[in-house]
């Protein structure tokens, strides 16, 4: 596929935030217990009973599923670049504030609302925003929405990842 074809077919990027919807404390304890038990069995090497190892792996899978069930994925899809720029224009920086590129009070939330893909209505999101989400969760969702639109490089990629090592 040519560069032209790849660029013209490029989909709008998306990111997923995992939002905790249930208390995961007990599930995490069980997950750690299952991981530890499996490590102990694996440490035994050939001396470990194969059926015990299989059962421990099954326990680990159940524990991982229990932790995962405490979270709900929130998908944020990038807007078209022109739409993102128009949204910024609607939320201009305020004079005499720490605003730089946009209004820090209104833009992040508006960006989130434009990017979120979920079966909640705008009114339902407003209720969740006001009554359910912590400040940290709101900040994380807004940051993810902005990041997917400005296409900030992934900081987890190692330096020089595009160069082959000979």
C-alpha positions as CSV (number, residue, x, y, z in Angstrom):
1,X,0.0,0.0,0.0
2,X,1.4,3.4,-0.9
3,X,1.9,6.3,1.4
4,X,-0.9,8.1,-0.4
5,X,-3.3,5.2,0.2
6,X,-2.3,4.8,3.8
7,X,-2.7,8.5,4.6
8,X,-6.0,8.8,2.9
9,X,-7.3,5.7,4.6
10,X,-6.0,6.6,8.0
11,X,-8.8,6.3,10.6
12,X,-9.4,8.8,13.3
13,X,-7.3,7.6,16.3
14,X,-9.0,6.3,19.4
15,X,-7.8,5.7,23.0
16,X,-9.4,3.7,25.8
17,X,-9.5,4.7,29.5
18,X,-10.4,2.0,32.0
19,X,-12.8,3.6,34.5
20,X,-13.3,1.7,37.8
21,X,-17.0,1.2,38.4
22,X,-16.8,-1.3,41.3
23,X,-14.5,-1.7,44.3
24,X,-11.6,-3.8,43.2
25,X,-9.8,-4.2,46.5
26,X,-10.8,-7.8,47.2
27,X,-10.4,-8.8,43.6
28,X,-6.9,-7.4,43.5
29,X,-6.0,-9.3,46.7
30,X,-7.2,-12.5,45.1
31,X,-5.3,-11.7,42.0
32,X,-2.1,-11.2,44.0
33,X,-2.7,-14.4,45.9
34,X,-3.2,-16.4,42.6
35,X,-0.1,-14.9,41.1
36,X,2.0,-15.7,44.1
37,X,0.7,-19.3,44.3
38,X,1.4,-19.9,40.6
39,X,4.9,-18.4,41.0
40,X,5.6,-20.8,43.9
41,X,4.5,-23.8,41.8
42,X,6.5,-22.6,38.8
43,X,9.6,-22.2,41.1
44,X,9.3,-25.9,42.0
45,X,9.9,-26.7,38.3
46,X,9.6,-30.3,37.4
47,X,8.7,-31.2,41.0
48,X,5.4,-29.3,40.7
49,X,2.2,-31.3,40.2
50,X,1.0,-30.5,36.6
51,X,-2.7,-30.7,37.6
52,X,-1.9,-28.2,40.5
53,X,-0.2,-25.9,38.0
54,X,-3.2,-26.1,35.6
55,X,-5.6,-25.3,38.5
56,X,-3.4,-22.4,39.6
57,X,-3.4,-21.0,36.1
58,X,-7.2,-21.3,36.0
59,X,-7.5,-19.5,39.3
60,X,-5.2,-16.8,38.0
61,X,-7.4,-16.3,34.9
62,X,-10.6,-16.1,37.1
63,X,-8.8,-13.6,39.4
64,X,-7.8,-11.5,36.3
65,X,-11.4,-11.6,35.0
66,X,-12.7,-10.5,38.4
67,X,-10.4,-7.5,38.4
68,X,-11.3,-6.6,34.8
69,X,-15.0,-6.8,35.7
70,X,-14.5,-3.9,38.1
71,X,-13.7,-1.6,35.2
72,X,-15.5,-0.3,32.2
73,X,-13.7,0.8,29.0
74,X,-14.4,4.4,27.9
75,X,-13.5,4.9,24.3
76,X,-12.4,8.4,23.1
77,X,-12.2,8.9,19.4
78,X,-10.3,11.8,17.9
79,X,-12.2,14.5,16.1
80,X,-11.4,15.6,12.6
81,X,-8.6,18.1,12.8
82,X,-10.8,21.0,11.6
83,X,-13.4,20.2,14.2
84,X,-10.8,20.1,16.9
85,X,-9.5,23.5,15.9
86,X,-13.1,24.9,15.8
87,X,-13.7,23.6,19.3
88,X,-10.5,25.3,20.5
89,X,-11.7,28.5,18.8
90,X,-15.0,28.3,20.8
91,X,-13.0,28.0,24.0
92,X,-10.3,30.7,23.6
93,X,-7.8,31.4,26.4
94,X,-9.0,33.9,29.0
95,X,-7.0,37.1,29.7
96,X,-5.2,37.2,33.0
97,X,-5.3,33.4,33.6
98,X,-3.0,30.5,33.1
99,X,-4.8,29.7,29.9
100,X,-2.5,29.2,26.9
101,X,-3.9,27.3,24.0
102,X,-7.5,27.2,25.2
103,X,-9.8,28.0,28.2
104,X,-8.7,25.5,30.9
105,X,-12.1,25.7,32.6
106,X,-14.3,24.8,29.6
107,X,-12.3,23.2,26.8
108,X,-11.1,19.9,28.4
109,X,-14.7,18.9,29.3
110,X,-16.0,20.0,25.9
111,X,-13.3,18.0,24.2
112,X,-14.2,14.9,26.3
113,X,-17.9,15.3,25.4
114,X,-17.1,15.5,21.7
115,X,-14.8,12.4,21.8
116,X,-16.5,10.0,24.1
117,X,-18.1,7.0,22.5
118,X,-20.6,5.5,24.9
119,X,-24.3,4.8,25.1
120,X,-24.9,7.6,27.6
121,X,-26.6,10.8,26.6
122,X,-25.1,14.2,27.1
123,X,-27.4,14.7,30.1
124,X,-26.4,11.4,31.6
125,X,-22.7,12.3,31.2
126,X,-23.4,15.5,32.9
127,X,-24.9,13.6,35.8
128,X,-22.0,11.2,36.0
129,X,-19.6,14.1,35.7
130,X,-21.2,15.9,38.7
131,X,-22.2,13.0,40.9
132,X,-20.0,10.0,40.2
133,X,-16.5,10.9,38.9
134,X,-13.7,12.1,41.1
135,X,-11.6,15.1,40.1
136,X,-8.8,12.7,39.2
137,X,-11.0,10.6,37.0
138,X,-12.4,13.7,35.2
139,X,-8.8,15.0,34.7
140,X,-7.7,11.6,33.3
141,X,-10.7,11.4,30.8
142,X,-10.1,15.0,29.6
143,X,-6.4,14.5,29.2
144,X,-7.0,11.3,27.2
145,X,-9.5,13.2,25.0
146,X,-7.0,16.0,24.3
147,X,-4.1,13.6,23.8
148,X,-5.9,11.5,21.2
149,X,-6.6,14.8,19.3
150,X,-3.2,16.4,19.4
151,X,-1.6,13.0,18.8
152,X,1.0,13.2,21.5
153,X,3.6,10.6,20.9
154,X,3.4,7.5,23.0
155,X,6.0,8.0,25.8
156,X,6.2,4.2,26.3
157,X,8.0,3.7,23.0
158,X,11.8,3.5,23.6
159,X,14.1,6.0,22.2
160,X,15.2,5.0,18.7
161,X,12.5,2.4,18.3
162,X,12.3,3.0,14.6
163,X,16.0,2.2,14.0
164,X,17.1,-1.4,13.7
165,X,19.9,-2.5,15.9
166,X,22.6,-4.4,14.2
